[in-house]
């Protein structure tokens, strides 16, 4: 009898522990005591929307009707070039800082920080919430410091105390809150009294990335995810139209997606001695951090003989990656970078990896991201050439009238300034005779 009771208690405790471990925080976080400064109240509004993994050609490939129609009356880029590596965390943070990953510090989804001896991983919720990992000044920090309120329904870094500042309204990332509920929250934010109303809102969709990873980019499940997001953005705009506010929408993605050979993946190259190198997880690239620097040259030479990979010292990486030793402001890039030749990818697990991948050379066509913008700040029916994603930051700051130090970011205002409506010239007061 006692044994049965103990088993039952043990089972209940195990269930409770499991639920606690995988519980998701769905409560809205509000920083009390903040108000828009009077000088900010009449500024426009910007909703920065990201659809993770929404490749540049998915709008046409999967007939995203709303995005196709809205881009015809707004601004559409042929593509947007992600930063290297073309991964989620580095690129989302680039979009809101205007800095290359090597400059803002998120050099990969997972990397080793030599100064602290810690590994940053996007799956570690505690570390993700620590501000010390994030360089630069993300848009919500920029706005809050200039007494303009901001809100985030998810974005990389928005949960962290970067410069001791979070958005006034934000959520810890979870996938339990459905899209309809999220749209309602955004409408509620923009229905607040103007002194409490956020002028910058970030909004994130994971669905396309999830399905494209699992099934590859050319699958009906990806088409369904594209349709879902297309409908959701349409619903968001329709719901907010009733507020009659000067809302500007910017739709972006962080990277594209490509199909890989997930049946014949690459294991750890024999040339890499894990006793001499720390090697965090990676599939589209791996970083080798030397524990024993005397092994660097011989390991590099052996890897150069491997026809299935490319190996780079940090003075050899392509210039457009901005991924050299000189670029590495936080000393977080590996001493050697090893990149598999597509369609090959690394897989150090016993589990089969997914069919869709990204993280590869950011100039590959399959890695290209999306960019569209519409609203009163933007020209109408304008099609522009591909540009780098570091240039989104200055255009958002410009629309919101936020000041920033041009010397501290990599983006340039002049790249996207032509997409903005020309502001009317102020009339001079009549002079008396």
Secondary structure, 3 states (H helix, E strand, C coil): CHHHHHHHHHHHHHHHHHHHHCCCCCCEEECCCCCCCCCCCCCCEEEEEEECCCCCCHHHHCCCHHHHHHHHCCEEECCEECCCCCCHHHHHHHHHHCCCHHHHCCCCCEEEECCCCEEEECCCHHHHCCHHHCCCCCHHHHHHHCCCCEEEECCCCCCCCECCECCCEEECCCCCCCHHHHHHHHHHHHCCCCCCCCCEEEEEECHHHHHHHHHCCCCHHHHHHHHHHHHHHHHHHHHHHCCCCCEEEEEECCCCCEECCCCCCECCCCCCCCCCEECCCCCCCEEEEECCHHHHHHHHHHHHCCCCEEEEECCCCCHHHCCCCCCCCCCCCCCEEEEECCCCCECCCCCCCCCEECCCCCCCHHHCECEEEECCCECCCEEECCEEHHHHHHHHHHHHCCCCCHHHCCCCHHHHHHHECCCCCCCCCCCCC
